C-alpha cells in the first residue's frame, strides 16, 4: 500500500485558515489566497521595519515606528491593499515591496535577485531567516535559481541581428571547480552595437582557456544564429584571433584594442619609466592618419625609450595591420572603436558579482550568476553613447551598403 505523501501545510493549520470560510469556487480560493498574501506580506514588512530600527539604534540614530500607510499592490490573485509600516525618520525603504512599486514580488524573484548580487545559497538562506523569519532550505533555493538555466539556454540560442556595425570581443577569468580542482576558466563575451547605437550582449561561452580555435567556434555560432556581417570587430590582440573572425566574416575590419596594446607595452617597462614611455607612445595612436602613425612608431624606435625597450616596437609592428583601421575615423569616433572599454566596463560589473562567490561548483552555476548580473547591467543601457551620431555618419560613408543593411 502506497504511503500517503506528507502535506506541505499540516491539516490543522489549514483548518485554522479555513475556519469560518466557505470555499466552493476558484474565486473563493483566490480571495482566501489574497487574504493570506496580505497577512504574510504585512508580517514580513513589520519584520523588515524591526530590523531597520535595530540597525538605526546600533548607529545611534533616533528613530521609531510611526503608524501605517496604505498601498494597493497587484498580485497574481488580484489587487491587495496592504498596511505598510512607517518610521518617524522616513528612512525605511522596504525590500519586499520597494517604494513606487505596485507589484508584489514572489520569493522566487527575491531569491533570484539576491543570487544575481553574488550572494551564495547559504547567505540567501540566512538573509531570508534574519530579515523575514522565513526558513528556506538550500535545496529549495537551488531549485529556484536552477530554473534560470532554461532562460539562459533560450537566450543563448535566440536569433540575432543580420548586421552589427561594431562587436567587442573579450574574455574574463572565473574560478570554477572542475574534476575536484578549482581552475581559472575563460568566460568569452561578445558585446554587439546595433545600428541605433544600443548595446546587446550576443552570448556568454565558458571554456578552459581563451584561444583562437574556440573563438572560431563562437564566430560559427553567431553565423548560425543569423549574423551575416560584422563591420568592425574590436579584439584584445590574441594571436590568431583576427584570422578566426575573417574565416567566418571575411569582410570584417578587425581593430586591436589600443589600450590592451599599451598595457602589453608597459609590461616591458620598469615602474619608474612607465609614465614617460606611456606619454611617448601617445604620438603613435593620436597621429592624424596611418602614415603619420607609422612615422611616429619609427621615431619612437629611434628614441632613447625605443632603444631601451625594443620589445615595445616589435609588439606594435606585429599588430600593425590590426592597429591602423581606427586611423580612418575622426578623434570622436576613435574613442568608441580603439578600445574595448565598453566590454571592460561590463566585465567590471560581472567581476563584482563573481568576487563575493570565491569559486563556483560547476560551469552552470557560473553561467547562472553571470547571466543574472548581465541582466542587471543591461537595464542601464538606455541611451547610445554621445559619439554615436558622428560614428553612424562616418560608418555610413566608410562601409556604404554594408552599413545600410544594418539600418534596414
N, C-alpha and C positions, 0 to 999 in steps of 0.2 A: 504493500500500500504506500502510495507516494506521500511523503511528509508535507504538511501544509507549510507554505512559504511564510516566514515571519513578516508581518506587515511593517512598512516603513514608519507609519504612525500607529501607535498602540490603540486598540479598540476603545479603551477607557478614555483616552484623550479625545478621540473622535466623538464619543458620546457626550463629553463636556462641550465640545464645539457645537454639536447639533442640538443641544438641549433647547427645547422650545422653538426649534426651527423646522419648517416643513420644506423638504427639497424634493420636488417632483419633476421639475423640468431643468434644462440646461441654463435657462435664465435664472432660476432659483440658485443653481450651483454657482453661477458667475457672481451673483450678489453676495453669496457666502464667501467666495474667494476674495471678492473686493474688500469685505469687512476684515478678513484675515490679513490681507496685504496692508490695509490701513493700520491694524493693530501692530503688526510686525514692524512696519516702517516707522511708526511713531516710537516704538520701543527702541529701535536702533538709533533713531535720531536723538533721543534723550540720552542714550549711552554715549553717543558722539559728543554731545554737549558736556556731559560729565567729564569725559576725557579731556576735552578742550579746557574746561575750567581748572582741572587739576594741573594742566600744563601752565596755565596763566599764573596760578598760585605759586608754582615752583619757581617762576621767574620774578615773583614779587609784584606782578601787575594786579591791581584790584579789579575784580570782575565777579559777576554773579548772574543768576538767572533773571529773566525779565519777561515772564509770561510767554505767550504763544502768538504766532501769526498763522494765518490760514493760507493754504496754497492748493490749487486743484492740479493734479497731475494725471497724465494719461497712462494707463496700464493696459496689459493685454486682455483684461476683462472689463474695460471701460474706464470712466473717469472716477478718481478717488480724491476726496477732499481731506487733506492732512492738516493736523495741528503741528506747526513747525516751532520747536522751542527757540527762544531768543536769549541772547546775553545782553547785559546792560552796556558793555563797551562796544558792541556791534562788530566784534572781531570774529565771530563764529560763522564759518562757511562750511556747511555740512558736506561730507564727501558722498554720502549716499544719494542725495539729490542736491546738486550744487545750485547756487544762485542763478536765476534766469533760465534754469532748465525746467521743462514742463513734462518730461517723460521719465517714468520710473524705471530705472535700470535693474536688470536681474543680477543675481550674484555672479552669473556667468560673465557678464560684462565687467563687473568689478574685478573678478579674478584675472581675466584676460588683460585688463588694463594694468593691474599690478605686475603681472608677468612681463608685459611689454616694457615696464620700467626697470627690468632686470632683477626683480625680487625672485628668490628661489621658492620652491614649493613649501619648504618649512617656514620661510619668512612670511609667505602669504597666509599659511595656516595660523601662525602666531598673531599676525595683524588682525585677521578676522576674529580671533578669540579675544584679543585685547580690546579692540575698538567696539565690536558688535556683540561680543559674548556668544558668538556662533562657532560651534566646533565643526570643522570641515576636514575630513581625512585627506592625507596626501594622495591617496588613490583617486578620490573624487576630484581634487584639483588637477591631477594629471590627466584624467579623462576629459575635463573641460578644456584644458589647454591643447590636448591632442586633437580635439575637434578642429583646431585651426589648420591642421595639416591638409585636410580636404580643400580648404580655401586656398592654401599655398599651392597645391597641385593645380587647381583651376587657374590661379593667377599666373603660374609659371608656364602654362600652356595656352594662354589667351592669344588671340590674333593681335598682330602689331601693325603699326602704320607701314605703308608701302615705302615711303622715303623719309629718312631722318637727316636734316641738314647737318647736325653735329651729334656724335656719340662719344662719350668719355668712357674709357675702359681702365679699370684699376682692380687691385686685389688687396684685401686686408687679412691679417693673420688672427686666427681664433684658436684657443686651446680646446681640443676635443679628444675625449678618450676613445682609443681605437685599439682593440685587442689587448686590453688591460694596460695600455701605455698611453699617457697623455701626450698628444702630438700637436704641433703648430700647423694647422691646416689653412689652406688659402681659400678665402671666400671671394670668388670672382664676381664683379659687379659691372653692369653696363647701364650707363645713365644717358638716355637719349633726350635731345632737344627737338621739339616739334617746330613746324614752320611758324607757329604763332609765338614761339619763344618759351612756351611752358615746358617743364621737365617731366620726364617719366622714367622710372626705373624699369628696364626691359627684363631683368631677371637676376637671380642670385644662384650661383653654382659653387658647390663645395668640392674641393679636390685636394689631394695630399700636398701638391706643390703647384706653384704658378709656372706655366710653361707654354711655349708657342703651340705645341701639339694640342693641349687642352683648349686653348683659345680658339684653335681651328674648329674644334667640336662646337664651341659656343657660336661661332660665326655660322656654321651649318644649321644649328638650331634656329638662329634668328631668321635665316633664309626660309626654313620650313614653316616658320610662323608668320610669314608674309612680307618680311623686309626684302625689298628688291634692290635698294640702293642706299648707301651711306655716303654723303657728300664729303664730310670731313671727320676722320677718326682721330681722337686725341689719346695718345698712349704714353706709357711711362718709360719707354726706352728698353723694354725687354728684348733680348736678342731673338730674332726670327718672328717677332710679333707683326711687323708690317707685312711680311710675306704671307702670314696666316690670314690677315684681313683681305689682302688683294687676291688671294686664291679663291675667295668666295664673292668678294665685291671688287672686281678688277678696276673699276673707275674711282674707287675711294681715294681721297687725298689723305695721307697719313701724316700727322703732326706729332712730333715728340714733345712731351711736356718740358718746357724750358726750365721750370722750377726743379723738376727731377734731375735734369741735366746739371743745373747749378749745384744742387746738393751733392751729386756724384762728384762734381769737380772739386768741391770743397773737402771731400773725404781725403784728398791727396795733400791738403794744405795744413801746415802747423797752425795751432789755435791763434797764435799772436798775429799771423798773416792773413787770417780769413777775411777780415773786414776790407783790407786793401785789395786783395785778389777779387773779392766779390764786386767791388767798385770798378776795377779794371775790366771785368767781364761785361759790364753794362753796355759798353760801346759796341759789343757784338750784337746783342739781341735788341738794342734800341736803334740800330742802323736803319737808314732810310729804305734800303732795299737789299736783296740777296747779295748783289755785287759789293755793296758797301759793307755788308756784314762779313763777307769773305775777306775783304781787305782788313777789317778790324780784327778778325781772327789771326791773320798773318802778322799784323802789327803786334798783337798780344804775344804771339810765338817768339817774336824778336825782342820783346821787352824783358827786363830782369825777372819779372814774375813768370813769364812763359818759359824762359830758360831754366829757372829754378824748379818749376813744376811742369815738365814737358808732358807728363801723362794727361794733363788737362787738355792740351791742344789735341792730342791723339784721340781722346774721347769725343771731342766736338767734331773732329774730322770724320770719325767713323759714323756719327749720327747725322752728318750734314744734310743728306738727302731728305731726312725727315724733320730737319730744323727749319729749312727755308720756306715751306708753304706759307707761314704766317706773315712773311715779308710782303706778300701781295695785298695786305689789308692795312687800313689806317690804324693809328695807335689805339683808338677807342675799341675797335673790333679785336685787336690783338689781345686785349685783356681777357676776352672771352675764350680764345682758342689756343693761346700759347701755354696754358697751364691747366692741370686737372684740379684746380681749386674747387670747382663745383662739386666734383665727386668726393674730394677730400673733406669738404665741409659735411657731406653726408656721412662719410666714414667716421668722422669725429663723433657724430651723434650715435652711430652704431656702436662705437667703442665704449661710449659712456654706459650704454645699456649692457654691454658684454662685461665690462670691468668688474661689476659687482658680483658676477657669477663665478669668477675664477676659471672654471672649465666646464664643459658640457659632457654629459654621459654618452652622447652619440650625435651623428650629423643632424637627425631630425630635430632634436632639442635645440641645437644652434639655429637651425633654419626657422623654427617657430619664433624664437625671440627676435631674430634679425628681421623677419617679415613684419612682426608687430611693431617693432621700433621704427621700421621703414614707413609703415602706415602713419605713425605719429608725425614723422618728419614731413611726409608729403602734404599734410594738412596746411603747412605753412607755405607751400608752393602755389601761391595765388597769382602773382604777377610775374611777367618775364623781366629779366634784368634791364637796367636803364639803357644799356648799349645795344639792345636787340634791334631796335628800329633801324639804326645805322647798319648793323650787321646784316639785317634782312635785305636792305637795299643793295649792299655790297655783294651778298651771295647771289641775288637775282642777276646781277651783271656777270659775276665771275663764273657761275655754274649754268646760267641760261635755262634751257629747257628742263634740265635735271631738277633745278630748284622749283620751277613752275609745276612739276609733278607733285612736289611736296605740298604745295598750296592748293592743288586742285581738289 
